[in-house]
Amino acid sequence: MSIDLTTNELESAVLDWISAETGSAELSAQIQAAEPVKRDFMGTGLFLYLSAADNVADIPADVRPVTPRICSPMLMDGAGASLFMKNGRIHYLEVYSRGGFMPETLENWELQPESD
């Protein structure tokens, strides 16, 4: 049985941010070629598992994805994101609330640079 899974607007925007801000051609290529394979919503965030085509170059080990802060009046203290890689391949995107519940469908959000 095949499940048709696509990224939602927030997930796509976060992945586009990471692609634009990180400065790695290999990471950008994998993000552009990525297909979502599984999504787990946890009540305080989500995990989106991704798979990129085998013919896309591996991401160098020294690449550190630059992720945005996610702001929305629906979140107590905003949210963050992390992109995890395994053996040079994108593995999963985590989006997490920074305090309390995160609705499965987040509205009125915007992405901002993380403060140092």
C-alpha positions in Angstrom: 0.0 0.0 0.0 1.4 3.4 -1.0 0.8 6.5 1.0 0.8 9.8 -0.9 2.6 12.2 1.4 3.6 15.8 0.6 5.1 18.5 2.7 2.8 21.1 4.1 3.4 24.9 3.7 5.4 25.3 6.9 7.6 22.3 6.3 8.3 23.4 2.7 9.1 27.0 3.9 11.5 25.7 6.6 13.3 23.4 4.1 13.5 26.3 1.6 15.0 28.5 4.4 17.6 25.9 5.3 18.5 25.4 1.6 18.9 29.2 1.1 20.7 30.0 4.3 23.1 27.1 4.8 25.2 27.7 1.6 25.7 24.1 0.7 25.0 23.1 -2.9 24.8 19.4 -1.9 22.3 20.1 0.9 20.2 22.3 -1.4 20.2 19.6 -4.1 19.1 17.0 -1.6 16.3 19.2 -0.2 15.1 19.9 -3.8 15.1 16.2 -4.6 13.7 15.1 -1.2 10.5 13.1 -0.9 8.7 12.8 2.4 8.3 9.2 3.5 6.7 9.5 7.0 5.4 12.2 9.3 5.0 11.8 13.1 3.1 14.5 15.0 3.9 14.4 18.7 1.7 17.2 20.2 4.7 19.4 20.8 6.1 19.2 17.3 6.7 16.8 14.4 9.2 14.6 12.6 9.2 14.6 8.8 11.3 11.7 7.5 12.8 12.5 4.1 14.5 10.5 1.3 16.6 12.0 -1.5 17.4 10.3 -4.8 20.6 8.2 -4.8 22.0 10.1 -7.7 22.2 13.4 -5.7 25.7 14.1 -4.1 26.3 13.4 -0.4 26.3 16.3 2.0 29.8 17.0 3.3 30.2 16.1 7.0 31.1 19.7 8.0 27.8 21.2 6.8 25.6 22.5 9.6 22.1 23.5 8.6 21.0 27.0 9.4 17.5 26.9 10.7 14.8 29.5 11.4 12.8 30.5 14.4 9.1 29.9 13.8 6.8 32.6 15.3 3.0 32.3 15.6 0.4 33.6 18.0 -0.7 30.0 18.3 2.7 29.2 20.1 3.6 30.1 23.6 7.3 30.8 22.9 7.7 30.1 19.2 9.2 27.0 17.7 12.4 25.8 16.3 13.6 23.4 13.6 16.5 21.0 13.1 17.5 19.1 10.0 19.2 15.8 10.7 21.5 14.0 8.3 22.8 10.4 8.3 25.8 9.2 6.3 25.7 12.3 4.0 22.0 12.1 3.3 19.1 14.1 4.7 17.2 12.0 7.2 14.5 14.0 8.9 13.3 17.5 9.7 12.2 18.1 13.3 9.9 21.1 14.1 9.4 21.6 17.8 7.5 24.0 20.2 9.6 25.9 22.6 7.1 25.7 25.4 3.9 23.8 25.4 1.6 22.4 22.8 2.0 22.9 19.1 -1.1 22.5 16.9 -0.9 20.0 14.1 -2.0 22.8 11.7 -0.1 26.0 12.6 -1.5 29.2 11.2 -0.3 32.8 11.0 3.3 31.8 11.2 6.5 33.6 10.1 10.1 32.5 9.8 12.8 34.6 11.4 16.5 34.2 11.9 17.6 32.6 15.2 19.1 35.0 17.6 22.5 34.2 18.9 
